[in-house]
Amino acid sequence: MSKKILSTKTQKLHDKCGTPMYMAPEILLSSKTSGYEGFPVDIWSAGIALYIMLSGTLPFSIKNENE
């Protein structure tokens, strides 16, 4: 879940950490100045984990983690 507890809803996160196959597009597209909101990103990651548990496969096909 989100690493930091945000004091306001307008405060953004700026860390880019985690498994690339689980990362939300907001994290990958964010910059140091724009940031991203933690809760929607957590929901994305939970959805990916649920998909993997139900289907046994990743929802996206990639050749390597650098894509």
C-alpha positions in Angstrom: 0.0 0.0 0.0 1.0 3.6 -0.2 4.3 4.1 1.6 3.4 7.5 3.1 0.3 8.8 4.8 -0.7 11.9 3.0 -1.8 15.0 5.0 -4.1 16.3 2.3 -5.7 14.8 -0.8 -3.7 17.2 -3.0 -0.3 15.9 -1.8 1.3 13.7 -4.4 3.8 10.8 -4.1 7.0 10.9 -6.1 8.8 7.5 -5.4 9.1 5.1 -8.2 9.6 1.7 -6.6 8.1 -1.7 -6.9 7.7 -4.5 -9.4 7.4 -3.1 -12.9 4.7 -5.7 -13.9 2.5 -4.4 -11.1 3.1 -0.7 -11.5 0.3 1.6 -12.5 0.7 3.8 -15.6 0.6 6.9 -13.3 3.8 5.8 -11.6 5.6 5.1 -14.9 4.4 8.4 -16.5 4.9 10.7 -13.5 7.8 13.0 -13.1 9.6 14.4 -10.0 7.4 17.5 -10.3 4.0 16.0 -11.2 3.9 13.0 -8.9 0.9 10.6 -8.5 -1.9 9.8 -6.1 -1.3 6.8 -3.9 -4.8 5.3 -3.5 -5.6 4.8 -7.2 -2.2 3.2 -7.7 -2.8 0.8 -4.8 -6.1 -0.2 -6.4 -4.4 -0.9 -9.7 -1.8 -3.1 -8.0 -4.4 -5.0 -6.1 -6.3 -5.6 -9.3 -3.2 -7.0 -11.0 -2.5 -9.3 -8.0 -6.2 -10.5 -8.0 -6.0 -11.1 -11.8 -2.8 -13.2 -11.3 -4.4 -15.2 -8.4 -7.5 -16.0 -10.5 -5.9 -16.7 -13.9 -2.4 -17.8 -13.0 -0.9 -15.4 -15.6 0.2 -11.8 -15.9 -2.4 -9.6 -17.6 0.2 -8.1 -19.9 2.8 -9.9 -22.0 6.3 -8.5 -22.0 9.6 -9.9 -23.1 11.7 -8.4 -20.3 11.3 -5.9 -17.4 12.8 -3.0 -19.5 9.8 -2.7 -21.7 
